[in-house]
Amino acid sequence: MQISPAGIAFIQSNEGFAAHVYEDNGKPAIGYGHDLLPGESFPNGVTQAEATALLDSDLALLEVTLNGLIPATCTQGQYDALCDFAYNLGVGALRTMLAHGWDFVPDQIPLWCHERVNGVETVNAGLQARRQAEVQMFNSTA
């Protein structure tokens, strides 16, 4: 499977566009949440078109892994939701979540909304909203 245009738009909306490098959980990122790779540098920033190309490249790599983890009965909405989840949290988090079983994915997604602030784990309202939107997408009939 491949992520749909609606799934790409969902990720872009969730990530937001940043023309210049910023820190994302201690890692440099740019565009729509693209983690800079060793040797990558964007001293002049990126355009939205360049950011979209980076996102497309990141998603192509993600899809290879995701396609090896999902059942053949996966719907487009489920696939798009899991792409967003994995793009945001990484493939390791996706594997951990899926280890609970496919039937439990809608119950597991909302649990991944915490962050550590000053050594204290708290719920991040933005992540909580994103996880709820992923559950809605996962449960859609699309």
Stockholm file with secondary structure:
# STOCKHOLM 1.0

chainA/1-142         MQISPAGIAFIQSNEGFAAHVYEDNGKPAIGYGHDLLPGESFPNGVTQAEATALLDSDLALLEVTLNGLIPATCTQGQYDALCDFAYNLGVGALRTMLAHGWDFVPDQIPLWCHERVNGVETVNAGLQARRQAEVQMFNSTA
#=GR chainA/1-142 SS CCCCHHHHHHHHHHHCCEEEEEEETTEEEEETTEECCTTCCCTTCCCHHHHHHHHHHHHHHHHHHHHTTSCTTCCHHHHHHHHHHHHHHCHHHHHHHHTTCGGGHHHHGGGCCEEEETTEEEECHHHHHHHHHHHHHHHSCC
#=GC SS_cons         CCCCHHHHHHHHHHHCCEEEEEEETTEEEEETTEECCTTCCCTTCCCHHHHHHHHHHHHHHHHHHHHTTSCTTCCHHHHHHHHHHHHHHCHHHHHHHHTTCGGGHHHHGGGCCEEEETTEEEECHHHHHHHHHHHHHHHSCC
//
